[in-house]
Amino acid sequence: MKIQKSVAVFIVLFVFVVVPFRGFAQITSFARKVVPTEYSAGPQDEIHVFCGMKGETNASLTATSLNGETATFEWQKYNSGNFDFFRSESGNSTSTIADLQDGCYRVDITSASGVKTTYTAWVFNNYLQATAEITDSDCDLFKLKGNVTSPMVLNYVDLSNGQPKVMNKDIQAKWMKGNVAVSSFINATVFDPPTEDTNYRLELSDKFDCDFDTVVRYISIVTKASFDYKLEDPKSHSSKIEAPLTVTFTNTSENGDPGKFEWFIYRDRDEIVKEAAANPGKVIDSIMSKNYSDSPIIVFERPGSYKVKLVSQKRSTEFNTFCFDTVYIDKNIEIDTSFIEAPNVFTPNNDGNNDRFVVRFFSMKTVKFSIFNRWGKLLHVWESNNVQGFGPTVESVPQAVWDGKVGGKIATPGVYYYVVEGTGRDDKRQRASGFFHLFRDK
């Protein structure tokens, strides 16, 4: 008995589920989105939203009869509280109306068996459209401006009471730079503008999955200053940098106008302080020199600590602007002060060690080098008014190095005296003197 009741219940449920499906009749479409109405009372209808361009009528509806029977379809269109005849056809199980204007459509379906069903649906030819432009472009910012030409709402009628209803489209805007979102506002301000011409894309979308995008191109009017530099290789000293020093600057600025770069070389701060103390009340210029080459080669003649500044500029005739950008060297160029250095041992025995008496002078402008024997007789002298490099060699300046010979003959071992004096490129007088030993044998 219990088994029979269970079977009966199953059969009833099966009929309840399957029979309505087989007899299902409806209005369908290829709308981008279908949402229900929000009538204040009674059954709800469907709203079919189609996406396209302004002026296009993409909307269409298809009605299907119950059980797929042949039927007569009579279509009407809502008009100020009434449904007016729109179109009719018969002999098929489906009927499609296309190229529809916005509004409400009703269809009466009478099957061959005489069963009549009625369905109602709203359609909207929705569109999103906008223009984009760039305004107020200057050295610090520019503005992205979008103008939406799409209606913000869709209007329909509550068929239960004849009152108007408003359906907000919830339009969303987004500005994109490549794959990067810039702003979610239709009007946006971009600070720190790029130094290259760049496309900005305005993307629109609404809750009905309609979308639109348009592109505006930003023509850059800004520049970014930057540079690299390379110091001349030290001539013979690995840890010090001497004057004169040649520095090659490579301009790596972005979007600067060729021929419009300005380089500023600032004087050593200690020199400025010293000059200011000696000239109270006088304005001391901190700039040592200016250069207008794109990538200059600059020779620093004096020891000191030097700051370098590059100013890059970009002119825009369209916006009548001059944009500038400034960058300073990452660390000051440090050139060591002048000094003189001499050995105290001299062994010209061709063993490869101390075979020549070499006096080294650093950042010097003039040098006089003299060697005397123990009785004060001058044995060797060399003088230069334009010293270059950290200590000359026999190969470069033979006279600046004593090889231990006097008149072509080997000097006798013993004690000798040297004097080196001159003026540094920092204008400091430098002098070194002393005795040294000349050995022939180990």
MONOR-V195353 format. One record per run of one state. SS is the DSSP state (helix for helix, strand for strand, loop for the rest). FROM is the first residue (numbers start at 1). TO is the last residue. If there is no record, write none. Layout:
ss | from | to
SS | FROM | TO
SS | FROM | TO
//
This chain:
ss | from | to
loop | 1 | 1
helix | 2 | 22
loop | 23 | 25
strand | 26 | 28
loop | 29 | 32
strand | 33 | 36
loop | 37 | 45
strand | 46 | 52
loop | 53 | 58
strand | 59 | 64
loop | 65 | 65
helix | 66 | 68
loop | 69 | 70
strand | 71 | 79
loop | 80 | 81
strand | 82 | 92
loop | 93 | 93
strand | 94 | 100
loop | 101 | 102
strand | 103 | 111
loop | 112 | 115
strand | 116 | 127
loop | 128 | 129
strand | 130 | 135
loop | 136 | 140
strand | 141 | 148
loop | 149 | 152
strand | 153 | 158
loop | 159 | 162
strand | 163 | 168
loop | 169 | 171
strand | 172 | 177
loop | 178 | 179
strand | 180 | 183
loop | 184 | 186
strand | 187 | 191
loop | 192 | 197
strand | 198 | 205
loop | 206 | 210
strand | 211 | 218
loop | 219 | 223
strand | 224 | 224
loop | 225 | 226
strand | 227 | 231
loop | 232 | 244
strand | 245 | 251
loop | 252 | 253
strand | 254 | 254
loop | 255 | 261
strand | 262 | 266
loop | 267 | 268
helix | 269 | 278
loop | 279 | 286
strand | 287 | 291
loop | 292 | 296
strand | 297 | 300
loop | 301 | 303
strand | 304 | 316
loop | 317 | 320
strand | 321 | 328
loop | 329 | 332
strand | 333 | 335
loop | 336 | 338
strand | 339 | 341
loop | 342 | 344
strand | 345 | 346
loop | 347 | 356
strand | 357 | 358
loop | 359 | 359
strand | 360 | 362
loop | 363 | 363
strand | 364 | 372
loop | 373 | 377
strand | 378 | 384
loop | 385 | 397
helix | 398 | 400
strand | 401 | 402
loop | 403 | 404
strand | 405 | 406
loop | 407 | 408
strand | 409 | 410
loop | 411 | 413
strand | 414 | 424
loop | 425 | 428
strand | 429 | 438
loop | 439 | 442
//
